[in-house]
Amino acid sequence: MHFIWSLIVGAIIGAIAGAITSKGKSMGWIANIVAGLVGSSLGEALLGHWGPQLAGMAIIPSIVGAVIIVAVVSFFVGRSKD
């Protein structure tokens, strides 16, 4: 059950990061989950485990990490091929 809860929280974190970076409409729900989970790992590695936690993820560092992941991925993937 913890795995499902982590996926749900990861999707929410990824959706928040997509909304902050204005890339949320172009990302699917799988990309939101991946961005949320990878961003959670990155954010907690950079900023630590402070603040409120949900499903074992610190919310604030996770959102910051997910914003970084979404911004970097959209920079490389979102380039036009003119």
N, CA, C and O of each residue as an XYZ file, in Angstrom:
328
protein
N       0.820     -1.195      0.000
C       0.000      0.000      0.000
C       0.864      1.259      0.000
O       0.474      2.287     -0.554
N       2.042      1.175      0.625
C       2.941      2.330      0.658
C       3.388      2.703     -0.753
O       3.555      3.886     -1.053
N       3.585      1.711     -1.624
C       4.011      1.964     -2.996
C       2.965      2.781     -3.753
O       3.308      3.728     -4.461
N       1.715      2.423     -3.607
C       0.627      3.152     -4.280
C       0.535      4.579     -3.742
O       0.360      5.525     -4.510
N       0.653      4.730     -2.426
C       0.607      6.050     -1.797
C       1.765      6.907     -2.315
O       1.582      8.094     -2.584
N       2.953      6.314     -2.457
C       4.117      7.053     -2.984
C       3.883      7.500     -4.425
O       4.263      8.608     -4.804
N       3.260      6.641     -5.225
C       2.951      7.022     -6.611
C       1.960      8.179     -6.665
O       2.105      9.087     -7.484
N       0.964      8.148     -5.802
C      -0.034      9.220     -5.773
C       0.611     10.538     -5.353
O       0.387     11.570     -5.986
N       1.412     10.506     -4.286
C       2.083     11.721     -3.822
C       3.082     12.208     -4.867
O       3.208     13.413     -5.082
N       3.798     11.284     -5.522
C       4.719     11.661     -6.595
C       4.009     12.333     -7.751
O       4.529     13.287     -8.330
N       2.824     11.846     -8.094
C       2.047     12.462     -9.173
C       1.604     13.870     -8.797
O       1.630     14.776     -9.630
N       1.198     14.056     -7.544
C       0.780     15.385     -7.094
C       1.957     16.346     -7.092
O       1.828     17.489     -7.531
N       3.102     15.890     -6.602
C       4.303     16.734     -6.593
C       4.710     17.087     -8.027
O       5.055     18.235     -8.304
N       4.672     16.119     -8.931
C       4.993     16.383    -10.337
C       4.018     17.347    -10.983
O       4.415     18.194    -11.784
N       2.741     17.223    -10.638
C       1.733     18.145    -11.192
C       1.947     19.564    -10.672
O       1.799     20.530    -11.420
N       2.294     19.691     -9.394
C       2.587     21.018     -8.837
C       3.806     21.618     -9.523
O       3.811     22.803     -9.858
N       4.837     20.808     -9.733
C       6.042     21.299    -10.416
C       5.726     21.705    -11.849
O       6.244     22.710    -12.336
N       4.883     20.936    -12.526
C       4.475     21.296    -13.884
C       3.694     22.588    -13.924
O       3.840     23.376    -14.859
N       2.864     22.815    -12.918
C       2.090     24.053    -12.855
C       2.992     25.254    -12.567
O       2.783     26.335    -13.117
N       3.993     25.066    -11.707
C       4.912     26.154    -11.378
C       5.742     26.544    -12.597
O       5.982     27.729    -12.831
N       6.181     25.558    -13.372
C       7.019     25.840    -14.541
C       6.211     26.056    -15.813
O       6.798     26.273    -16.874
N       4.898     26.005    -15.743
C       3.994     26.162    -16.894
C       4.170     25.064    -17.934
O       3.882     25.278    -19.112
N       4.639     23.896    -17.518
C       4.810     22.763    -18.433
C       3.841     21.635    -18.120
O       3.930     20.564    -18.720
N       2.929     21.852    -17.203
C       2.035     20.808    -16.742
C       1.096     20.279    -17.798
O       0.726     19.106    -17.758
N       0.699     21.114    -18.744
C      -0.236     20.673    -19.767
C       0.431     19.750    -20.788
O      -0.236     18.917    -21.402
N       1.731     19.896    -20.968
C       2.419     19.077    -21.945
C       2.888     17.749    -21.361
O       3.300     16.858    -22.105
N       2.829     17.607    -20.034
C       3.267     16.377    -19.386
C       2.071     15.468    -19.160
O       0.976     15.934    -18.846
N       2.283     14.184    -19.318
C       1.238     13.222    -19.007
C       1.311     12.811    -17.545
O       2.168     13.296    -16.807
N       0.433     11.934    -17.125
C       0.409     11.546    -15.714
C       1.591     10.667    -15.364
O       2.044     10.689    -14.219
N       2.111      9.892    -16.308
C       3.307      9.089    -16.026
C       4.513     10.005    -15.846
O       5.332      9.785    -14.953
N       4.626     11.027    -16.683
C       5.724     11.989    -16.541
C       5.610     12.752    -15.229
O       6.630     13.072    -14.619
N       4.400     13.050    -14.783
C       4.214     13.704    -13.485
C       4.702     12.820    -12.352
O       5.362     13.296    -11.429
N       4.380     11.535    -12.418
C       4.832     10.611    -11.375
C       6.347     10.515    -11.365
O       6.969     10.578    -10.304
N       6.942     10.364    -12.536
C       8.404     10.255    -12.624
C       9.064     11.538    -12.140
O      10.028     11.487    -11.375
N       8.557     12.689    -12.575
C       9.123     13.968    -12.139
C       8.984     14.134    -10.634
O       9.892     14.653     -9.985
N       7.875     13.707    -10.077
C       7.663     13.818     -8.638
C       8.589     12.920     -7.844
O       9.151     13.348     -6.836
N       8.759     11.679     -8.281
C       9.612     10.742     -7.551
C      11.097     11.080     -7.698
O      11.838     11.077     -6.715
N      11.526     11.370     -8.917
C      12.929     11.741     -9.133
C      13.216     13.092     -8.492
O      14.271     13.285     -7.888
N      12.288     14.017     -8.620
C      12.447     15.330     -8.000
C      12.492     15.246     -6.489
O      13.201     16.018     -5.843
N      11.745     14.320     -5.922
C      11.780     14.117     -4.481
C      13.159     13.657     -4.039
O      13.694     14.149     -3.046
N      13.726     12.729     -4.765
C      15.078     12.253     -4.440
C      16.108     13.370     -4.580
O      16.968     13.542     -3.716
N      16.017     14.122     -5.666
C      16.963     15.215     -5.892
C      16.808     16.308     -4.843
O      17.798     16.779     -4.282
N      15.581     16.709     -4.580
C      15.333     17.776     -3.614
C      15.779     17.403     -2.212
O      16.359     18.227     -1.504
N      15.513     16.168     -1.804
C      15.931     15.743     -0.471
C      17.441     15.568     -0.397
O      18.025     15.754      0.670
N      18.088     15.214     -1.509
C      19.543     15.121     -1.512
C      20.182     16.502     -1.396
O      21.203     16.666     -0.727
N      19.577     17.494     -2.049
C      20.133     18.843     -2.025
C      19.760     19.620     -0.761
O      20.591     20.330     -0.194
N      18.508     19.482     -0.325
C      17.992     20.335      0.743
C      17.738     19.615      2.061
O      17.503     20.270      3.077
N      17.777     18.307      2.071
C      17.548     17.556      3.298
C      16.092     17.167      3.476
O      15.265     17.383      2.590
N      15.789     16.592      4.628
C      14.449     16.063      4.920
C      13.713     16.959      5.899
O      13.277     16.479      6.946
N      13.561     18.222      5.606
C      12.885     19.142      6.520
C      11.476     19.441      6.011
O      11.157     19.216      4.843
N      10.665     19.939      6.891
C       9.297     20.306      6.532
C       8.341     19.141      6.662
O       8.725     18.054      7.091
N       7.096     19.372      6.289
C       6.091     18.310      6.404
C       6.392     17.152      5.455
O       6.904     17.352      4.353
N       6.066     15.937      5.902
C       6.325     14.756      5.088
C       5.029     14.020      4.804
O       4.116     13.982      5.630
N       4.973     13.440      3.619
C       3.836     12.649      3.194
C       4.378     11.463      2.411
O       5.132     11.652      1.456
N       4.016     10.263      2.791
C       4.482      9.024      2.155
C       6.004      8.938      2.156
O       6.600      8.416      1.214
N       6.630      9.448      3.209
C       8.085      9.383      3.319
C       8.820     10.435      2.517
O      10.049     10.403      2.448
N       8.106     11.367      1.909
C       8.730     12.422      1.107
C       8.512     13.766      1.790
O       7.390     14.115      2.157
N       9.595     14.513      1.956
C       9.484     15.878      2.478
C       8.913     16.750      1.363
O       9.484     16.821      0.275
N       7.804     17.405      1.626
C       7.032     18.065      0.574
C       7.784     19.225     -0.084
O       7.892     19.266     -1.309
N       8.302     20.163      0.705
C       8.946     21.369      0.140
C      10.192     21.012     -0.673
O      10.290     21.429     -1.827
N      11.159     20.249     -0.115
C      12.318     19.884     -0.939
C      11.933     19.054     -2.165
O      12.578     19.158     -3.209
N      10.896     18.239     -2.048
C      10.456     17.428     -3.184
C       9.922     18.293     -4.316
O      10.206     18.036     -5.486
N       9.155     19.313     -3.973
C       8.617     20.212     -5.001
C       9.747     20.997     -5.665
O       9.751     21.175     -6.883
N      10.708     21.468     -4.858
C      11.852     22.196     -5.423
C      12.635     21.289     -6.378
O      13.001     21.712     -7.474
N      12.887     20.058     -5.968
C      13.606     19.117     -6.823
C      12.836     18.792     -8.087
O      13.429     18.681     -9.160
N      11.519     18.636     -7.978
C      10.702     18.340     -9.152
C      10.665     19.516    -10.118
O      10.653     19.318    -11.333
N      10.646     20.741     -9.591
C      10.699     21.926    -10.458
C      12.016     21.933    -11.238
O      12.033     22.245    -12.429
N      13.107     21.593    -10.572
C      14.407     21.529    -11.252
C      14.380     20.474    -12.350
O      14.833     20.723    -13.467
N      13.849     19.293    -12.032
C      13.784     18.207    -13.016
C      12.927     18.610    -14.214
O      13.342     18.419    -15.358
N      11.744     19.161    -13.970
C      10.838     19.560    -15.062
C      11.479     20.644    -15.914
O      11.376     20.605    -17.140
N      12.142     21.613    -15.284
C      12.777     22.700    -16.042
C      13.912     22.177    -16.915
O      14.040     22.574    -18.073
N      14.732     21.288    -16.366
C      15.864     20.756    -17.134
C      15.370     19.874    -18.279
O      15.841     20.005    -19.409
N      14.438     18.990    -18.001
C      13.925     18.101    -19.049
C      13.205     18.898    -20.132
O      13.391     18.618    -21.316
N      12.392     19.876    -19.761
C      11.686     20.658    -20.774
C      12.638     21.525    -21.585
O      12.348     21.850    -22.736
N      13.780     21.905    -20.995
C      14.769     22.675    -21.747
C      15.361     21.837    -22.871
O      15.533     22.324    -23.989
N      15.676     20.570    -22.577
C      16.297     19.719    -23.585
C      15.284     19.093    -24.538
O      15.567     18.960    -25.728
N      14.126     18.711    -24.047
C      13.142     18.053    -24.884
C      12.286     19.050    -25.652
O      11.829     18.749    -26.754
N      12.063     20.227    -25.088
C      11.161     21.200    -25.684
C      11.751     22.048    -26.784
O      11.073     22.938    -27.299
N      12.991     21.803    -27.162
C      13.596     22.605    -28.227
C      12.978     22.270    -29.579
O      12.707     21.108    -29.881
N      12.760     23.302    -30.385
C      12.222     23.083    -31.719
C      13.355     22.745    -32.671
O      14.499     23.148    -32.462
N      13.021     21.989    -33.735
C      14.029     21.527    -34.686
C      13.969     22.362    -35.958
O      13.766     21.823    -37.046
N      14.142     23.653    -35.830
C      14.096     24.550    -36.990
C      15.403     24.538    -37.728
O      15.551     25.234    -38.733
